[in-house]
Structure formats: structure tokens, C-alpha cells
Amino acid sequence: MTEQRKLPDPPKTLLERAESMFGLGGYKPAPVPDELAKPVNRRVSKRKEEASPAEVAKPAAQAPVAPSVPEVAPEPVYEDVRFPDAIHPVDRDCLARHGLIQPEGQVTALLEEFRIVKRRVLAAVRKAQESGSDAMAQRVLVCSPLPDEGKSFCAVNLALAMAAEKDSEVLLVDADFAKPSVLKMLGLPKGPGFMDVLARDDLKVEDCVLATDIAGLHVLPAGNHTTSDSEFLASHRTAEVLDRLTRGSPKRIVIFDSPPALAASPAAELANHVGQAIVVARADRTGQSSLEDALTLLSACPDIKLLLNAAHFSPSGRRFGAYYGEEA
């Protein structure tokens, strides 16, 4: 048989040996409290039912105050702009001598041609307004590359044709300060005008406008010529003055008869303030290089159109005006 001996007891731990030597009454683990002390360095959330009476008695905290919204400055209120009521008759004999449209006359080839031109101009104005353009859309610049190409002739005829519109009116501005001709062509009296308003802060532009006996037609003279025409046009006052010409009148078209683009700098300055420009090229005189140079100077204008003047040949056989004189 295999000899069986009693296995030795496992060795005592250090604490058990100390207890047997010093009689500590038996080793027992340290008591563990049922609830630990609450930490003092953090916020303890309490349920509503466990809140103390003192806390219940406290008034409810006020709702957070919304941040104050800065007051929006009210939109400026502009004064109404009205043109003078005094009527100045247009000399029909002057219109005839300069070969211009007769407002009460028969339909002619000239009138029919400018009816087509004004339709293009008005269509461009409406398109620009629908796209959100400002009052610049209502301003049209008429000029030519060089003198004697018919820009004043076209500007006045365009204004006369546009004055006959039922849904709009026109203001013809003589912006050829060095050689104004609009008043002479219409037989109107001289007076203060566009340049005087730019040079004087105490003068209102609407007070210089001439109402005519042609329904829907107003004229603003050029005013007194200065040696600083371009500098006045480049000043901040120009925008203020032009704004007054169309304020409260979204259907008013302002036509500027400017100096030739290659002969005087005001044309290029005015191109910054108009929505479209009509460059008049004379069929028997205007060269390609001068036309290209003029278009470059007027490039600030977003919409530039070309108008061919003094063209006597029509490949298609166009004969505007003759149709109305034929008997049925």
C-alpha cells in the first residue's frame, strides 16, 4: 500500500503570523461603509423629490434674456422730384430746317426708322429692369467717334420718336458742353443746365429742366461750358444729379447727346453712368479704326449698339414711309 501522510498546512501570511505572535484577536477585513462620502469638488444633481425644503423655497430662476438686436437704421426718405410746369413751345420750323421728325406730321421714312431704333432701346431697358438693374437702365448715351457724323441729329430724333410712346416719357439732356446744339435744333431758350448743376451744390437739376409743348418730352440744357467738364463728370455729385432725373419715374428714359468719343473725354465719363450707348457711324465717313477706338473708350457701358447714319442703299428694298402715302 502506498504510504499516506498528512499534507502540511499552507504557509501563513504575514498578517496571520503577526496575529499569532501578538494576539490581535483574529484578523478581520476593514469595514466598508454602506454609503461613500459625497465628493466636494463636483456638482451633484438632485432629483426634484429629493430637493431640500430650503431649495424648494427658492424662487425659480429667471428665463435667459435674449441678446439685444441692434436697431436697423430706417431707409432714407427721398423728397419727390418734380419738373417745372412752365411749357416752352418747340419751334416746328427749326425741326423742319434740321430735317427732324415733325411730331404732328405725316409718317415718314425717318420716323419709321427711329421707331425701329426706339423699340430696340425700350426692349433693352425693360430687360435690364427685369434683371434687377437700377436707374442706369433708364439712361441712354448717344455719341459718335468723330464730329459731323450725325450724333445730335440721331439723339433728337430718337427723343422725338420716344416722346410719342404711351407708356413712357423722355428727357433729352444736352451733354455736349463744348458745342451744345439741342436747344438750337428745337428752338428753345437758353438757360442754366447740366454743367451748372454739377458745378454748384445749391442748384437743383430739376429746376433747369424745360417742359415742352410736345407731350412726353423734356429737355435739360448743357449749361455753361467750363475747362473742367470731365472732372465735374467724374465727381460723386454726378451720380446724385442723375439719380434725381429718374427718381420716382421708372418709365422715364434719359437720352444724353454727348460729345464725339474721340474728340472730347466727357463721352467716356458718361459711359460709366448709362445702361446702354448708341454709337452713330456715318456710312460715307466713319472709318473702322476710329469706330473700334470709340468702342474701346465706351467699354464701361454694359450695352453698346451701333447705328448706321446716312445710308442711302438698302439691299432688301426697304422703303419705310412710302406705304402710308399710297391710296387704298
C-alpha positions as CSV (number, residue, x, y, z in Angstrom):
1,M,0.0,0.0,0.0
2,T,1.0,3.5,-0.7
3,E,2.1,5.4,2.4
4,Q,-0.2,8.3,3.0
5,R,0.9,11.2,5.1
6,K,-0.9,14.3,6.2
7,L,-0.2,17.2,3.9
8,P,1.4,20.2,5.6
9,D,-0.7,23.2,6.2
10,P,-0.1,26.1,3.7
11,P,2.2,28.8,5.0
12,K,0.7,31.6,6.9
13,T,0.6,35.0,5.6
14,L,2.4,37.9,7.2
15,L,-0.7,39.2,8.9
16,E,-1.6,35.7,10.2
17,R,1.8,35.3,11.7
18,A,1.7,38.7,13.3
19,E,-1.7,37.8,14.8
20,S,-0.4,34.6,16.3
21,M,2.6,36.3,17.8
22,F,0.9,39.4,19.2
23,G,-2.6,38.2,19.8
24,L,-4.6,40.7,17.9
25,G,-7.8,38.7,18.3
26,G,-8.1,37.4,14.8
27,Y,-7.7,39.1,11.5
28,K,-10.7,40.8,10.1
29,P,-11.1,42.9,7.0
30,A,-11.6,46.6,7.4
31,P,-15.3,47.6,7.5
32,V,-16.6,49.0,4.3
33,P,-19.2,51.8,4.7
34,D,-22.6,51.4,3.1
35,E,-22.5,54.8,1.6
36,L,-19.4,56.6,0.5
37,A,-18.8,60.2,1.3
38,K,-20.1,62.6,-1.4
39,P,-17.4,64.4,-3.4
40,V,-16.9,68.0,-2.6
41,N,-15.3,69.1,-5.8
42,R,-18.2,68.4,-8.3
43,R,-21.8,69.4,-8.6
44,V,-24.3,66.7,-7.7
45,S,-27.6,66.8,-9.5
46,K,-30.6,66.2,-7.3
47,R,-33.9,64.8,-8.3
48,K,-36.9,67.1,-7.7
49,E,-38.3,64.8,-5.0
50,E,-35.0,64.9,-3.1
51,A,-34.6,68.7,-3.0
52,S,-34.4,70.2,0.4
53,P,-37.1,72.4,1.7
54,A,-34.7,75.4,1.6
55,E,-34.1,74.8,-2.0
56,V,-37.8,74.4,-2.7
57,A,-38.5,77.7,-1.1
58,K,-36.0,79.5,-3.5
59,P,-37.7,81.4,-6.4
60,A,-37.4,79.9,-9.8
61,A,-34.5,81.2,-11.9
62,Q,-35.4,83.9,-14.4
63,A,-35.5,82.9,-18.1
64,P,-32.4,83.8,-20.0
65,V,-32.6,87.2,-21.6
66,A,-32.3,87.2,-25.4
67,P,-29.5,89.3,-26.7
68,S,-30.5,92.7,-27.8
69,V,-30.9,93.1,-31.6
70,P,-29.2,96.3,-32.9
71,E,-31.7,98.7,-34.3
72,V,-31.8,98.8,-38.1
73,A,-31.5,102.3,-39.5
74,P,-34.6,103.3,-41.4
75,E,-34.3,103.7,-45.1
76,P,-33.7,107.3,-46.2
77,V,-36.8,109.1,-47.3
78,Y,-36.2,110.9,-50.5
79,E,-38.0,114.0,-51.5
80,D,-40.2,114.0,-54.5
81,V,-38.6,115.3,-57.7
82,R,-40.9,117.3,-59.9
83,F,-40.1,119.1,-63.1
84,P,-41.3,122.7,-63.6
85,D,-44.8,123.1,-65.2
86,A,-43.9,126.0,-67.4
87,I,-44.4,125.0,-71.0
88,H,-41.8,126.0,-73.7
89,P,-43.0,125.6,-77.3
90,V,-40.8,123.7,-79.7
91,D,-40.2,125.7,-82.9
92,R,-41.6,123.4,-85.7
93,D,-39.8,125.5,-88.3
94,C,-36.5,124.7,-86.6
95,L,-37.4,121.0,-86.7
96,A,-38.0,121.2,-90.5
97,R,-34.8,123.1,-91.2
98,H,-32.7,120.5,-89.4
99,G,-34.6,117.6,-91.1
100,L,-36.1,116.3,-87.8
101,I,-39.2,114.4,-87.1
102,Q,-42.4,116.5,-87.1
103,P,-44.5,115.4,-84.1
104,E,-47.8,116.2,-85.7
105,G,-46.8,115.5,-89.3
106,Q,-47.3,112.5,-91.6
107,V,-45.5,109.2,-91.1
108,T,-42.2,109.4,-93.0
109,A,-39.3,107.1,-93.6
110,L,-37.3,108.9,-91.0
111,L,-40.0,108.4,-88.3
112,E,-40.3,104.7,-89.2
113,E,-36.5,104.2,-89.0
114,F,-36.4,105.7,-85.5
115,R,-39.5,103.8,-84.4
116,I,-37.4,100.6,-85.0
117,V,-34.5,102.1,-83.1
118,K,-36.6,103.1,-80.1
119,R,-38.1,99.6,-80.0
120,R,-34.7,98.1,-79.5
121,V,-33.8,100.7,-76.9
122,L,-37.0,100.2,-74.9
123,A,-36.7,96.4,-75.1
124,A,-33.2,96.7,-73.6
125,V,-34.4,98.9,-70.8
126,R,-37.2,96.5,-69.9
127,K,-34.8,93.6,-69.9
128,A,-32.3,95.4,-67.7
129,Q,-35.1,96.4,-65.2
130,E,-36.4,92.8,-65.1
131,S,-32.9,91.6,-64.2
132,G,-32.8,93.9,-61.2
133,S,-30.8,96.8,-62.7
134,D,-31.0,100.2,-61.1
135,A,-31.8,103.5,-62.7
136,M,-28.8,103.2,-65.0
137,A,-31.1,101.1,-67.2
138,Q,-33.1,104.2,-68.0
139,R,-30.1,106.2,-69.3
140,V,-29.0,106.0,-72.9
141,L,-25.9,107.7,-74.3
142,V,-25.8,108.8,-78.0
143,C,-22.4,109.7,-79.4
144,S,-20.2,109.2,-82.4
145,P,-16.5,108.6,-82.9
146,L,-15.8,111.9,-84.6
147,P,-17.6,115.2,-85.3
148,D,-20.2,115.7,-88.1
149,E,-21.3,112.1,-88.1
150,G,-24.9,112.9,-87.0
151,K,-25.0,112.0,-83.3
152,S,-27.1,115.1,-82.3
153,F,-29.4,114.5,-85.2
154,C,-30.0,110.9,-84.1
155,A,-30.3,111.9,-80.4
156,V,-33.0,114.5,-81.0
157,N,-34.9,112.3,-83.5
158,L,-34.8,109.4,-81.0
159,A,-36.2,111.6,-78.3
160,L,-39.0,112.9,-80.5
161,A,-39.9,109.4,-81.5
162,M,-39.8,108.1,-78.0
163,A,-42.0,111.0,-76.7
164,A,-44.9,109.6,-78.7
165,E,-44.9,106.4,-76.6
166,K,-48.0,105.9,-74.4
167,D,-46.3,104.2,-71.6
168,S,-43.1,106.3,-71.1
169,E,-41.7,109.8,-71.3
170,V,-38.3,111.1,-72.3
171,L,-35.8,113.6,-71.0
172,L,-33.2,114.8,-73.6
173,V,-30.0,116.0,-72.0
174,D,-27.5,118.1,-74.0
175,A,-24.2,116.8,-72.6
176,D,-22.1,118.3,-75.4
177,F,-20.8,121.1,-73.2
178,A,-18.3,122.5,-75.7
179,K,-20.6,122.7,-78.7
180,P,-24.3,122.3,-77.5
181,S,-26.9,122.2,-80.3
182,V,-30.1,120.7,-78.8
183,L,-31.7,124.0,-77.9
184,K,-30.9,125.4,-81.3
185,M,-32.4,122.4,-83.1
186,L,-35.6,122.6,-81.1
187,G,-35.8,126.4,-80.9
188,L,-35.8,126.5,-77.1
189,P,-34.5,129.4,-74.9
190,K,-31.0,129.2,-73.3
191,G,-30.7,128.8,-69.6
192,P,-28.8,127.0,-66.8
193,G,-28.3,123.4,-67.3
194,F,-26.4,120.1,-66.7
195,M,-22.9,121.5,-66.1
196,D,-24.2,124.3,-63.9
197,V,-25.8,121.8,-61.6
198,L,-22.6,119.7,-61.4
199,A,-20.5,122.8,-60.6
200,R,-22.9,124.3,-58.0
201,D,-24.2,122.4,-54.9
202,D,-27.0,125.0,-54.4
203,L,-28.7,124.3,-57.8
204,K,-31.2,121.5,-58.3
205,V,-31.2,119.8,-61.6
206,E,-35.0,119.6,-61.9
207,D,-35.2,123.4,-61.8
208,C,-33.2,123.5,-65.0
209,V,-35.4,121.1,-67.0
210,L,-37.6,122.6,-69.7
211,A,-41.0,121.1,-70.3
212,T,-42.1,121.4,-73.9
213,D,-45.4,121.5,-75.8
214,I,-44.6,118.1,-77.2
215,A,-46.3,115.6,-74.8
216,G,-43.8,113.4,-73.0
217,L,-40.7,115.5,-74.0
218,H,-38.5,117.4,-71.5
219,V,-35.1,118.9,-72.3
220,L,-32.1,119.7,-70.0
221,P,-29.7,122.3,-71.5
222,A,-26.0,121.8,-71.4
223,G,-25.3,124.9,-69.3
224,N,-22.2,127.0,-69.2
225,H,-19.0,125.4,-70.6
226,T,-16.0,125.1,-68.2
227,T,-12.5,123.9,-68.6
228,S,-13.1,121.1,-66.1
229,D,-16.1,119.3,-67.7
230,S,-14.5,115.8,-67.3
231,E,-13.5,116.4,-63.7
232,F,-17.1,117.5,-62.8
233,L,-18.5,114.4,-64.5
234,A,-16.0,112.2,-62.6
235,S,-17.1,113.6,-59.2
236,H,-19.5,111.9,-56.8
237,R,-22.1,114.6,-57.5
238,T,-22.8,113.3,-61.0
239,A,-24.4,110.1,-59.6
240,E,-26.6,112.2,-57.2
241,V,-27.7,114.5,-60.0
242,L,-28.5,111.7,-62.4
243,D,-30.5,109.9,-59.7
244,R,-32.8,112.9,-59.4
245,L,-33.6,112.8,-63.1
246,T,-35.4,109.4,-62.7
247,R,-36.4,109.3,-59.1
248,G,-40.0,108.2,-58.8
249,S,-40.3,107.8,-62.6
250,P,-39.4,104.2,-63.6
251,K,-40.8,104.8,-67.1
252,R,-38.7,107.9,-67.9
253,I,-35.9,107.4,-70.4
254,V,-33.0,109.9,-70.2
255,I,-31.1,110.4,-73.5
256,F,-27.7,112.1,-73.4
257,D,-26.3,113.8,-76.5
258,S,-22.6,113.7,-75.7
259,P,-19.5,115.0,-77.5
260,P,-17.8,112.7,-80.0
261,A,-15.9,110.0,-78.2
262,L,-12.6,110.6,-80.0
263,A,-12.8,114.4,-79.7
264,A,-13.7,115.0,-76.1
265,S,-13.4,112.9,-72.9
266,P,-16.9,113.5,-71.4
267,A,-18.4,110.7,-73.5
268,A,-16.1,108.2,-71.8
269,E,-17.0,109.6,-68.4
270,L,-20.8,109.4,-69.1
271,A,-20.4,105.8,-70.2
272,N,-19.9,104.9,-66.5
273,H,-23.4,106.2,-65.7
274,V,-25.6,104.8,-68.5
275,G,-27.2,101.4,-69.2
276,Q,-26.7,101.5,-73.0
277,A,-24.9,103.5,-75.6
278,I,-25.7,104.1,-79.2
279,V,-22.6,104.8,-81.3
280,V,-23.6,106.6,-84.6
281,A,-21.4,105.7,-87.6
282,R,-21.8,107.7,-90.8
283,A,-21.9,105.4,-93.8
284,D,-19.8,107.6,-96.0
285,R,-17.3,108.9,-93.4
286,T,-16.7,106.8,-90.3
287,G,-13.6,104.5,-90.6
288,Q,-13.2,101.2,-89.0
289,S,-10.2,102.1,-86.8
290,S,-11.9,105.2,-85.4
291,L,-15.1,103.2,-84.7
292,E,-13.1,100.5,-82.9
293,D,-11.2,103.1,-80.9
294,A,-14.5,104.8,-79.8
295,L,-15.9,101.4,-78.7
296,T,-12.9,100.9,-76.5
297,L,-13.3,104.2,-74.8
298,L,-17.0,103.5,-74.1
299,S,-16.4,99.9,-72.9
300,A,-17.6,100.9,-69.3
301,C,-21.1,100.8,-70.7
302,P,-22.6,97.3,-70.5
303,D,-24.7,97.5,-73.7
304,I,-23.3,99.2,-76.8
305,K,-25.3,99.4,-80.1
306,L,-24.2,100.7,-83.5
307,L,-26.4,103.0,-85.6
308,L,-25.6,103.5,-89.3
309,N,-26.4,107.0,-90.4
310,A,-26.7,108.4,-93.9
311,A,-27.1,105.1,-95.6
312,H,-28.9,105.5,-98.9
313,F,-28.8,102.0,-100.2
314,S,-30.9,99.1,-98.9
315,P,-30.2,95.6,-100.4
316,S,-33.6,94.4,-99.3
317,G,-35.5,97.3,-100.9
318,R,-36.7,98.8,-97.6
319,R,-38.9,101.8,-98.3
320,F,-40.3,102.9,-94.9
321,G,-42.8,105.8,-95.0
322,A,-43.9,105.4,-98.6
323,Y,-46.5,102.8,-97.7
324,Y,-48.6,105.4,-95.7
325,G,-48.8,107.7,-98.7
326,E,-50.3,105.1,-101.0
327,E,-54.0,105.2,-101.6
328,A,-56.1,102.1,-100.9
